[in-house]
Amino acid sequence: MAERGNKRTMMGVVVSDKMAKTVVVLSERLIKHPQFHKYLRRHVKYKVHDEKGICNIGDKVLIVESPPLSKDKRWRIGKVLKKAK
């Protein structure tokens, strides 16, 4: 069981910034196929709260789990790791 105060974090790339105070972040992970032993890419998109509007498309960001902010938003921007060119 997770201790109180420890939030899940993930890295991802911003794929959309068209909403007000919200960005869409694509997070990828590799899984190993149980039978064929090949690595497969799995991805998921998260709606992330961006209060200050500092993220742009292509930025690599760290997102942190938070209490629900709306119907779909459960994550906040932790920090911008790399700005897009």
PEDA-V28887 format. One record per residue. N is the residue number from 0. RES is the residue in one letter. D_CENTER is the distance of its C-alpha to the mean C-alpha in Angstrom with 2 decimals. Layout:
BEGIN
N;RES;D_CENTER
N;RES;D_CENTER
END
This chain:
BEGIN
0;M;22.33
1;A;19.75
2;E;21.50
3;R;21.21
4;G;18.96
5;N;16.74
6;K;13.13
7;R;10.58
8;T;8.12
9;M;5.69
10;M;5.70
11;G;4.82
12;V;7.13
13;V;7.83
14;V;10.13
15;S;11.69
16;D;12.90
17;K;15.95
18;M;15.52
19;A;16.87
20;K;14.55
21;T;11.51
22;V;9.15
23;V;7.50
24;V;4.49
25;L;5.93
26;S;5.51
27;E;9.23
28;R;11.68
29;L;15.46
30;I;17.86
31;K;21.61
32;H;23.84
33;P;26.36
34;Q;29.40
35;F;28.96
36;H;27.02
37;K;24.92
38;Y;21.28
39;L;19.15
40;R;15.71
41;R;13.54
42;H;10.36
43;V;8.44
44;K;7.01
45;Y;5.43
46;K;7.52
47;V;6.74
48;H;10.06
49;D;11.38
50;E;14.94
51;K;16.52
52;G;15.24
53;I;14.68
54;C;11.95
55;N;13.41
56;I;12.82
57;G;12.40
58;D;11.05
59;K;9.21
60;V;7.12
61;L;6.64
62;I;4.94
63;V;7.83
64;E;9.18
65;S;11.93
66;P;14.83
67;P;14.71
68;L;14.90
69;S;15.92
70;K;16.37
71;D;12.82
72;K;10.76
73;R;10.04
74;W;7.34
75;R;8.36
76;I;7.97
77;G;9.58
78;K;10.92
79;V;11.12
80;L;12.11
81;K;13.78
82;K;14.95
83;A;15.77
84;K;19.52
END
